[in-house]
Amino acid sequence: MPQAGLSGGSWEDSSVSPPSGKLVQENQPQPRHRQRLAQGGTGEISQEDELHLSLERDYLEHITAIGPRTTGSPENEILTVHYLLEQIKLIEVQSSSLHKISVDVQRPTGSFSIDFLGGFTSYYDNITNVVVKLEPRDGAQHAVLANCHFDSVANSPGASDDAVSCSVMLEVLRVLSTSSEALHHAVIFLFNGAEENVLQASHGFITQHPWASLIRAFINLEAAGVGGKELVFQTGPENPWLVQAYVSAAKHPFASVVAQEVFQSGIIPSDTDFRIYRDFGNIPGIDLAFIENGYIYHTKYDTADRILTDSIQRAGDNILAVLKYLATSDMLATSSKYRHGNMVFFDVFGLFVIAYPSRVGSIINYMVVMAVVLYLGKKFLQPKHKTANYTKDFFCGLGITLISWFTSLVTVLIIAVFISLIGQSLSWYNHFYVSVCLYGTAAVAKIIFIHTLAKRFYFVNASGQYLGEVFFDVSLFVHCGFLIALTYRGLCSAFISAVWVAFPLLTKLCVHKGFKQHGAQGKFIAFYLLGMFIPYLYALYLIWAVFEMFTPILGRSGSEIPPDVVLASILAGCTMILSSYFINFIYLAKSTKKTMLTLTLVCSVTFLLVCSGTFFPYSSNPASPKPKRVFLQHVTRTFHDLDGNIVKRDSGIWINGFDYTGMSHITSHIPEINDTIRAHCEESAPLCGFPWYLPVHFLIRKNWYLPAADVSPRDPAHFRLVSKERTPWDSVKLTFEATGPSHMSFYVRTHKGSTLSQWSLGNGTPVTSKGGDYFVFYSHGLQASAWQFWIEVQVLEEQPEGMVTVAIAAHYLSGEDKRSSQLDALRDKFPDWTFPSAWVCTYDLFVF
């Protein structure tokens, strides 16, 4: 264990005993691993570490024992808040005289618009934040923020998302407050109670809390999986000093600018409080998240016992160290001066992080490009009689390589589309090796096949050594092209292409005489493989992280994106990259027949097994569950006409499967859920007339509506038009009032000849979701007042059907109202390899 110290930060700083008044569970799970992951090796963890881990585990067990903690529920607003305040009070009693702790329970109300999930507006009322400020006894003018959220999605204990982060933050607060060394700046710990409500609590804090003005940087603790390493997947914006802080302080680094650029591209349908602090607070920060085992993220399996002690240890070491570094940094007070440019950053197998400014990266990249230009230029500028064949062969080789890649991609896509059409998608979800055996072998076989044909019918008289050199140069040229394109677009991930150009080129320059020396081919190959070891090993490390994150996401990416097509494309891309510098061995080999036959056999057998349904996508294995996610909403819908009369009323259980397989695997277990009850879109109603919880209708268009009895919540929602008035600028202002459960959704669709010009929500400018309708997400804590808001409609042309259609859905996510006998009966029929998340809701539509 490293020695204690403010500059580095470690768990050993506190030598106090655990709080005597702390509630400790007698049957608390013991740490699964007695070995501590540490820099430079492993060793028995110390008594101090045992203490810290025991306390964190205890915090985690207590929070998750409360159960699901949806915003507005007593579990979230009372029980969890009371527990947090109780622990903070005990920590305050122990704190050193050098520090001062202030605690505030904030209940903000506000509204904002966001372009997440196609764009929508959020409104919150009386939600809860527990805020703790730890500062030097004499106070501080600047602060660093640590953020976690204690709420969870409905029907999930939320251990990894995000109770474990809050547990770590409690212990970090205790360690810092009892430290014998004073901080230079304040550390604000925000335990926010409404992150799962689309980032509402962080917005309430950063835009309304008086301490928010002190904050110069933040660390956001999140989860996209259950345990494992916590990945730094966002930093900035700009402020490279923050990356340097992580590099200098983190004990167990795991960071990648590749993850940052992928996440910020919008490919992953997710977001974090990082966006709120960045966009509404104009504050730079670091975003960390657990990424392993995303199969059980947001499910009932996200329990405390599944989070390994090693994960807690690593997270605690890193967060404490980075917070200490920032809280004693001279740069924090003047952070705005260091807001210049982005950083290229990446860890090297979790051992250390390499980081440098993106402008330096661009210089390095173009220097590598120049080296390739000189290397290839020398060959092209040789005497004409020597270069004629080489130039021709080089460009033919380039064409053959691109054709092999293109046909490889087309081949795996054809297989993926066929697999999707016959209803066998996600066969690899529970058996990842299936995807490698199916798509990976097909991709490799097609590449080898194309080059074998070229070798046999085009490069008939050329030697293998010469062709090997030509195709090495071709691969170098292609990767150099990628390097130029990525650098030109300003992407920091271009460093990967730089690695794939620089190391092979250096290797080639060091051993290029190997071909010319008689009998030295074996030595050449050995040196060649050794030189390629670093780029290939690092590529495999990145590919592991990609599949670790993306494979579970493909099981919850909706019904419109064929996951096999996505995965096949990723595998084809990986195959192209990994095979690029080994194409030359095809031309060195005497025959590729056995390799081709083996790959074809593996692919064919796997294909037949997949088509026959041998590989079931899901698993209920308690040790490693991979459930199918299904939403069940028992809803009563009421449609009113322009005169307020009820024109349609129905009730049913609305069923949404969150992956591409729909209900194909469910029907055999629950025969009544089949295509005869497929939900049809109400064309005249916003978002097809269903009570969407979030505007994800464009991701999930296959859903089912099973007739059921009416629901009758004890606390029914009420929605009424308060006033309708004509404005001086010739528009119509409609004022509404709504009361109901903690979660409601409001939908608006303007009719032909009408436009929604402004409203009292967000920043006043209406934001449409995908499809052109308007979606407002509303939530409240306890004892919230009636929700009053107005919309203003500009009528350009009078229509007999009215000017606007509005609807409101009330979602009962907690308490007795969330259940119904029919809903419970249907949920109990679902097989154990599913995770059906169920609740009751009502839907009322009006025309004005």
N, C-alpha and C positions, 0 to 999 in steps of 0.2 A: 504493500500500500504506500502511495506517495505521502509525504509529510503534509500536514495541514498548512494552509496559507491562503490569504485573501486573494492573491493573484491567480492561483490555480483553482482552488476550491475543491474540497473533497468531503466525504461524509464524516471524517474524523474530527471535524472542528468542534463538535459539541461533546462535552464529557458529562453532561447532566443525565440524571436518571429519567426514565419515562414519567409522564405526569401521573402523580399518585391518584388523582381523581378520575383517571381515564377509564372508560368502560372497556374491559378486555374480555373477549370471548374465550372461554376455557378450552373449547375444541377448535381453536384457530388452526387452519392448515399450516403445517410446517413447510419451510422452503423445500422445494423439490431438489434443488441443486446446492450442494455445499461448496461447490467451487465457484469462485468469483472470476468473471471475465475481466481481465485488466490488461492494460498496455504492457506488453513485454512478457505475457504469460499468464498462468493461472496459479492460484494458491488458496489456501483455506481463508475464508473471510473472517475478519476480526470480530471481536465482541461488539465493537461500535457499529460495524456494518450489520451485524445480527439485530442490534437494537433498532437501527433505522428501518431495516426491512420488516421487522416485526411490527413496528408502528404503522408503516405504510400498508402492510397487509391488513392490519386491524382497521385502519381507516377504510380501506377498500371493501372489506367484508361488511362493515357497518352500513356503508352507503348502498351497496348492492342488495343488502338484506331488506332494505326498505321496499324494494321492488321497482317496477317501471315508474319513471318519474317524468311524466309529461307536464309541460307548462300548464299551470292552472289547477293542477291536482293537489290535494292535501299532501300527498307524498313528496311532491316537489317543493311546494310553497311553504309548507310547515315543517314536516318531519326532517327533510334534508337540510333545510335552512337552520332549524334548531340544532341539529347535530353539528353542522359546520361552526355555528356560533359558540357552541359548547366547547369544541376542541380549540378554537381560536382563543377563547377566554383562558383555557388551561395553559396554552402557549404563552399568552400575555403575562400570566402570573410568573412564569419561569424566566422571562426575557431579561437580558442583561441591562444594567443601568446605562449602558452606552446607547441603547436603542429606545425608541418610542413606537408603540403600536397604536394605530387608530383604526376603528372598525365602523363601517357604515353599511346599512341595508338600504339599497336604493330601489325604488319602485317607479321606473320611468314609464312614460307614455309618449308615443311618437309614431312617425310614419316615414317611409322612404321607398324609392323605386330601385329596382336592380335588374340587370339584363341576364341574370342567371336563369336557366331553363327556358330560354326564349323571351324572357322579360315579363315582369309582373310587379305589383306594388304590395307592400307589407304595412300593416298597421298593428300596433301593440298597445296594450293598456294595462298599467299596474303590474307589469311583470317584475321579476325579482333578480337583483344582483347583490351578492355579498362581497364587499370590497374591503380589503385590508391594506393599510399603508404602514410599511416598516421604514423608519427613517432615523437618522442620527438624532440624539437627544436635543440638539439645537435646531433641528429642522433641516429641510433641503429644498432647493429651488427646482431641481430636476429629478426625474424619476424614470425607471424602466418598468415596463408592465409585463407581468406573467399572467396568461389567460388560460383558463380551462372552463368547461361547462359541466354542471352537475345534472342537468336534465337529460332525459333519454327519449328515444322514440317510443311509441306505444308498444306495449307487450314485450319489451326487451329490458333486461336488468342493466344494460349499458355499462358493463364493467370496463371494457377497453375504451368505449366511446361514451363518457369520457371520465368515468369515476376514477380510474387508475391515475390519470393525470392530476385530478384534484387531490388525490391521496398523496402523490409525490409533492405537489405544491404545498400541502399542509406540512409535510416533514421538512421541506426546504425552508419554509417560514420558521419552523421551530429551530432548525440548525442555525439559520442566519441570526435569529433574534437572540439566541443564547451565545453567540460567538463573542469572544473576548476582543475582537478587532472591529473597530467602527467602520461603517460604510460611508462613502463620500456622498452618495446620492440615495434617494428613496427607492424602495422597491414596492410597487403596488401589485397586490395579488387580487385578481378579479376572478371570483367564482361565479360564473354567469349562469342564469337559470332558464335561458331561452335561446340556445344555439340551434337546437333541432327545429325550432320555429323559423327557419331560414334566417339565422344570424340576427335576431331581434335584440337580444340583451346586450350584445357588444355595441350595437348602434345606440341604444339607450345610454350606455355608459359614456362612449367616446363623444357623443354630441351634447350630453346634458350634465354629466357629473363634474363638480368643481375641480376634482383632482386630475381630470383628463388634461388640463392645460399644462401640467407638470411633465407629461410623458414625452420622452424624446426617442424611445425605441421600445419594441415589444417582442416577447416570445409567445407564440401561440402553440398550445399543446393539443393535438388532435389525434384521430385514429381513422384509418381506412381498412384496418384489419385488427386482429386480436393478438397482441404481443409481438415478439420479435424485436428487431432493431427499430428505433425511431429514426425515420428518414427526414433530413432537411430537404424539403421539396419546393420551398419558395423562400426567397430573401429579397430585401430591398423594399420599394423600388430604388434602384441605384444604391447609394451609401455602401460602398465596398468595405468600409471599416467594420460593418456588422459581420460580414463573412470572415474577415480576419479575426474578429473576436471569437467566433465559433472555432476557427482553426487553432487559435492559441489556447483556448480553454477546454474544449470538449475532450473528455477522457476516452470515449469510444465513438469516434466520428463515423457518420454514415450520411453522406451528402452528395447530391448530384445536380448540376445545372441542367442536365438532360431531363430529370424529373420536373424541374421548374418549368422548362419550356413546353414539355408535354402537357402538364397540368394547366398552364395558362393559355394553351391553345384552344381549350374547350372540348378536347376529345373526351375527357373524363367528365361525366355528368355529376359533378360535385363541386362544393365550394366550402370555404371556411371563414372564420372571423377575420382572417388575414385581409380579405377583401374590404371589410368594413373599416378597419383601422387605416388601411392604405387609402381608400377612396374618400372616406368621410372624416378621417382624422389627420390625413396627410402625414402619417407617421410611418417610418420604415421599421421592418421587423424580420423575424425568422419564424418560419412555419415548419413544425415538426409533426410527424404522424407515424404511428405503428402501421406497418403495411402487410405483415405476414398473416396468413390464414383469414383472408377476407371472406371466406365462404360463410362464416358465422357472424360477420359484422351485421349489426342491426337485427339480430334474431334472438330468440330465447336462449340460445347457447352461449351468448356473450356474458359468461359468468366469471366470478372472481377466481375460481379454481383453475381456469384455463390460462390465466396470465402467469407465465413462469417468473420465478424469482429473478432469474437472470435479466429479464426484460425490465423489471422494476429497478434492479440495481443499475443497469446501464442508463436508464432514463434519469434516475436520481442523480447519478454522478455527473451526467452531462448538463442537466438543467441547473443544478446548484453551481457548477463550475462556471457556466456561461453567465448566469445571473450575477455571480460575484464579480466576474470580470467586467461586466457592463456597469455594475453599481459602483465600481472603483475606477472606471475609465475617465480620463480627462476629455475624451472625445464626446462623451454623452452630452455634456453641457453645451457644446457647440456643434452638435451633429449636423446642422444645416450647412456648415462649411465644408463637410466631407461628402456632400451629395453630388457626386460626379461619376457617371459611368456605371456600367455593370461589371460583374465579376465572372470569370470562368472558375468554377470550383468543382472538385470531384475527389472522393476519397479513394485511396488505394487499398482495396481489400479490407477496409475497416481499420487499417493501421494508422494512417495519417491522411490529411487532406492537402491537396495541392490547389492553390488559389492564386490567381493573378488577374489584373484588370483586363477587360475585354479588348481594349485598344492594344495592349501588349500581346494578347492572343492573336489579334489580327496581323500584327507584325510578324509573329512567329509563323502563322499560317502562310503568309505570303513568302516568307523566307523558304519555307518548305516547298512551296510551289516553284520558286525560282530554282531550287536544287533539282527538282524534277525536270524543269525546262532545260537546264544545262545538261542533265544526264541524257535526256531523250534528244536534245538538240545536237549533241555530239555525234549521235548515231545517224541522225538524219542528214547531217552536214558532212559526212564522210565522202570520199571520192565517189562519183556517180556509179561506177561499175560495181562498187561494194554496197551502195544504198538502194539500188533499184529494187532488188528482190526484198530487202528488209522493209522498205516503205510499203510496198505492195502487201507483203505478208502481215505487216503490223495492222494496216487498215482492214484487211480481210479478217485477221484475228479479232479485231475490235468488233466487226460486224457479227462474227460467229458468237462471240461472248454475249453481245446484246441479244442476239436471237435466242441463245440458250437460256438466258435469264427470262426473256419474254415468254418463251414456250413453257418454261418451268412454272412461271406464275399462272399462265393460262391453264396448264394441266391441273394444278392444285385447286384453282378456282372452279374448274369444271367438276372435279370430284366433290368439292365443298357444296356447290349448288345442287348437285344430284343428291348428296346426303341430306341436305336441307329439304328438298322437295319430297323425299320419301319419308320424312318425319323422324329422322334419326339424328337430329342436331344434338350437340352437347354430349355425344357419346364419350368424349374425352374429359368431361367435367370432373368425374370421379376417378378417372384413370388417365392421367396426363400423358403417359407413355403412348397411349393410343394415337394422339395427335402427331407425335413424332414418327411413329411407325406408319401412319397413313399419309400425312402431308409432307413430313420431312423426307421420307424415303422417296416419295414421288418426285419431289423437287430435285433431290440429288441425282436420281436416276435419269431424269430428263436432261439435266446439265451434262452428265457424263455421256449420254447417248448422242447428243448433238455434237459434242467435241470428238467422239469416236468416229462419227460419220465424216467429220471434217478431216480427221487424221487419215482415214482410209481412202476417201475419194478426192480430197483436194490437195492436202499436203503429202502427196504420195512419195516424192523423192527427198523431201527434207529430213534432216536428222532430228532425232528426239531432243538432243541437247539444244540445237538451234531453235526448235519450236518452243521448248521450255522457256528459253530466254525471251522469245517474242511474246509469249502469253504472260510472262511475268511483267513485261513492259506494258502490255495492254491493261492488266489489272492495276498497275501503278498509275497509268493514265486515267482510268475510270475513277479511282479513288481521289485522284488529284482534281478531277472535274467536280466531284461532290464537295471537296474541300473549298474550291473556288466559289461554288454556288452558295454554300452555307455561310461562308465568310462574307460574301457580298450582301447577303440578306441580314447580316448582323447577328446571326445565331451563335450563341456561346458554345452550343454543342458541337460546333465545327472542330473542336479539339479532338473528337473521336476520329474524324477523317484525317486529321494531322498525324495522329498516332499510327493510323493505317497506311500512311504514306512514308513517314519519317523512318520508322523501324525497319520495314522491308527494304527501303532504299539503302539504308545504312548497312543492313545485312548483305545486300547484293554487292555493294561497293567493296565490302571487306572480303568477300569470297568469290568474286566473279571469275577469278582465274581457275576456280575448281573444275569447270567444264573442260578447260584446255589441257589440264594435266592428265596424262594417261593413268587410268586406274584410280583417279581421285574422286570419282562420282559419289561413292559412299560417304567419303569425308565431307564432300560438299553438301550432301543431303543432311548430314548430321548438323553441320554448322548452320545450314539454312533453317532447319527446324528449331534450333536453339535460338536463332535470331528472331524467329516469328513467335516465340513463346510468349513474350510480353503482350503484344497486341491481341493474340488469340485468347490468352488467359483473361485479360481485362474485358474483352468482348463477351466472353462466357459469363463473367461476373455481372455485366450489365444486362445480358439476356436473361439471366436468372431473375434479376430484380424486375424486369419487364413482365415476365410471365408470372412471377409471384404476385404482382399487382393486377395485371390485366385479366388473368384467367378467372378469378372470382367475379370481377366486374362484368364479364360477359354472361354471367349467370343472373344478372339483374339489370341488363341494359335494355329491356323492353322487347316488345313483340315485332318490331319493325326492322331491326338490324340482325341479319343472319350471323350468328356468332361463329359458325364454321368458316364463313367467308372471311371474317376478320382474322381469325386465328390462322387460317391457311395462308393469308397474305403476309402476316407477321412471320410465320415460319419460312415462307418462301424468301422473304427479304433477308432473314437471318442466314438462310442457306446460301444465298448469293454472296453475302459478305464473307462468310466463313470459308466458302469454297474458292473465292477469287484467287488467292495466291497458291492454291493447290491444283488449279487447272493444268499447270505445266506438267504435273506428274502424270496426267492422262497421256501426254505425248511421250513421256519417258518410259511408261509402262509397256511391256510387250503385248499385253492383252487386258481388256477391261471386261471380258465376257463373264467371268465368275462374279465380279462385283456387281455388274448389271443384273445378272440372274438373281443374286441374293437380295438386292434391293427390290426388284420387281416381285419376287416371291413374298417378301415381308409385306410390301404394300398391298398386294393382291389378297393375301390371307386376311390382313387387317380390314381391308375394304369389305370382304365377304362377311366377316364377323360383325362389323358395324352395321351393314345392311340387314343382317339377320336379327339385330337387336340384342346381341350378346352383352354389350357393355351398357349397363344401366347408368344414366347420368348422375343419379343422386344417391346419397348414403345417409343412413340413420345411425351409423357406427358411433357409439358414445365417445370413443377416443378421437374420432376425426369426422364429425358430421359434415355433410355437404347437402343442405336441404334445398328444396325448391321453394321459392318465395311466392306466396299468394296473398292478395288482399281480399278480404270479405267485408262488404259493407251492406248491412241490412238497412234499406232505405225506403222511405215513403216519399213519393214524388207527387206534387200538386202543381198543375199548370193552370194559370188564369188567363182570360182574354182581356181585351182592352177595356171592357166594362167591369172587370173584376170578378166575373163569373168563372167557376171551375169548369174547364172544358175537358180535363183529363186528370185522372188520379190513379196511380198504381203503386204497388209495393213489391219489393223483391230483394233478393240478395245479389248484389252486384259483385261480380267476381273478376279480378284482374290477376293474371299470371305475369310475373315480372321477367319472364324469359321467353325465348322464341318458340319453345315447344308447346306453349298454350296449355290446353287441358288434355292433350293426347295421352299422357300417362295417368291422368286422374280419372278419366271416364270409366276405366275398368273397375275402379274402386267405388266411384260414385256415378252410377249410370245416368242419373238425371242431369248431370253436367255434360252436355254434348252440344253439337252444332245446332240442334233444334232450338236452343235457347240463346243463341248468339245475340248479343245486344246490338240493336240497330241505332244509327245516329239520328237524333231529332234535328233535322236540318235547320229548322227555324230557331233553335235554341242555342245559346252560347255553349261552346265546348260539348256539343252533341247532347246537351240536356242531362248530363250525369254529374254527380257531386264529386268532382275531382278535388282531392286534397291539395295537390300541387299541379301546376300546369304542365303535366307530362303526357297529355293526350296525343301529342305527335310521336311519342315513343311507344305508346301502348294503344293500338287500335283494335286489337282482338280482345274482346271481353264478353262476358256472359251475364245474363240477367235471369235468375231463377225466381219465378213467382213465389211470394211469401205473404204472410199476414201483415197488416199495418203495424208500424211501430208506434209506441206511445210513451215517449220519455217523460219522466216526472218533472223535468225542467224544460218544457218545450220552448223552442225559439219563437220570437215574435219579430215581425218585420212590417213596418208601415211607412207610408208616405206622409211626412210631416207637413210639407208645403210644396206648392207648385206655383212658380211666379215667372212672369216675363221680365227680362232684364232690359235696361235702356238700350243695350246694343243688340236687341232683337234675338236673344237666345232664351231658352227655357231652363230655369234652374230648379232642379228636383232635390229636395232635402229628405233624407231617410233616417229612420231610427231602427236599430236592431238590438235585440237582447237575446242571449242564449248561452250555450256552453262555451268552454274556453277556446275552442277552435271553430272558426266559421270561414267560409269562402264566399266571396261576392263576385258575380260574373255579369258582364255587360256586353250587349251587342247592339250597335246602332243600326237602324233600318236604312234603306235606300233613301237618299236625300237628306240624311242627318249625319252629323259628326259630333264626336265628344270633344269639346274645346278645352275644358278645364274641369278640375274637381278639387276637393279639399284634402286630397290624399297626396302622399309623397311630396314632391316639390311643386305641385299644382298642375303639372303637365301630365296628362294621361299617357300611360305606357301600355302598348298592346303586347299580348303574348303571341306566340306563333299561331297563325291562322286568322289574325285580325281581331279577335275578341279581347276583352279586357278581363284581367284576373286580379283580385285583391285577396291577399291572405291576411286573416285577422286572428289575433289571439289575445287573451287577457289572463291576468293572474286572479287572485281571489278578491272579492268585493269590488269588482269593476263597475263603473257606471254604464248606462246605456250608450251604445255606440251611435253617435250622430255624425253624418257626413252628407255632402251634397255633390252632385254632378251637374255640369252645365252642357246642354245639348244645343248645338247650332242647327236649326232646321232650314234647309235650303229649298226643300220641296215637300209640301204636305202629302202624307200618305194615309190611306184609309186604315192601314194596319197599325198605325201609331208611329212614334219616332224612335223608340228604344225598348229593348227587352232586357230585363234584369232578373237575376236569380240569386238566391242565397241558400247555401248549404250549411247545416249545423252538424258538426262532427263531435260525437260523444266518445272521447278517447279514454276516459277514466270514470271510476265510480260505477254504481249500479246501472246507470242509464246506458253504458256502453254494451250491455248484454241484452240478448233476447233469447227465448227458449229455442226458436227455430235456428237462430244463428249458432247457438251453442251446439245444437244437434248436428248441424251441417259441419261445423268445425271439427267435431269429434269423429266424423266419418273419414276425414282426410288421413292418408297413411302417415306413418311416423317419419318418412323421409321428406315430409313437407314442413314448412313453417307458415301456417295460415295466421295472418295478423287480422283480427276481426274487431269491428266496432259498429255501432248504430249511427245512422245519420238521417236527416230529413232534407228535402229539397223543395223549394217553392219558387215558382217562376211567375213573373208579372210583366204586363205590357203597358207602356204609358205613351 
